[in-house]
């Protein structure tokens, strides 16, 4: 399976600061499907150059069983051009580009891009961004969306529904994966679980994370558990083509396709090797 196909089955994407060597080493043993090595928010200005070098070396070394992405500094940063030039030559599987507001913001890096939708302008252009041939998927930047719009999300992100679904629809229209934004409430695991399940219901294919304690919950919410797989197998076995009754509900070919995807998702674990 190639790296773009693996991305479709990625449940958890953990941000890790490129300037924290100890954290990066620990990440090798974590159960996150993708590591996003961060050069942006998590790295102080005086450490940017060293962090970039560390991220490139980390990608070159590789991590068995994980996709490696590196988040560049944004286009409004003095570090952006150097980041893109260096990351384009790196062994990272993807470059994450923050605050993408239109197709023109996608760098010609010769490497697939994960575009972060973080602004009202980006939301309005999300469909065109997702359709860009170098864009492999979208990431919701919910903190920045809330800050830029003045939205004060409720416990279940009330107020952000339209923004979240806009990102899902845009990525889905191009058949690309989409990753829900981070949850800042590190001590509220029940709330995090609810947010993950909400994101899965909305149509996100995985979630971005800021702490290792969030990995297991995200993997469960965006994966396929044994009960779901058993139900899918039963539905496929019962299907005779066309519309029919199954366990008190009407099913047709689209439901069989969904069941097959559930089974496929359960069989795949991200096992990327640097390309």
Buried (B, 14 or more C-beta within 10 A) or exposed (E): EEBBEBBBBBBBBBBBBBBBEEBBEEBBEBBBBBBBBBBBEBBEEEBBBEBBEBBBEBBEEBBEBBBBBBBBBBBEBEBBEBBBEBBBEBBBBBBBBBBBBBBEBBBEBEBBBBBBBBBEBBBBBBBBBBBBEBBBBBBBBBBBBBEBBEBEBEEEBEBBEEBBBBBBBBBBEBEBBBBBBBBEEEEEBEEBBBBBBBBBEBBBBBBBBBBBEBBBBBBBBBBBEEEBBEBBBEBBEBBEEEEEEBEEEEBEEEBBEEBBBBBEBBEBBBEBBBE
